[in-house]
């Protein structure tokens, strides 16, 4: 019984250089993406800052902002991952895009709530 030395990936392939070094064959949907797996510093900064900014549009207390930003962060992460998987977009950029959509929605909700309070 002979073993095949082939790796099959359906997404980006971060182990391309490892496979080349050990002489393994591979099939991957995006074999050339191994050099672009790290998110940029700007993406990381946006991922950290956006949930708090979004929460401050609607919630006014510190505790409320912390809880709301945690919920927004988790929701944006999962929505961004689904968007990334479904459309083949970069994961970090997809999460930032979802955060921008949340920022617009929460900004509108904050303006409506401010108008109701007056």
Helices and strands as residue ranges (DSSP letters): E 6-12, H 16-21, E 25-30, G 31-36, H 41-56, H 62-87, H 91-117
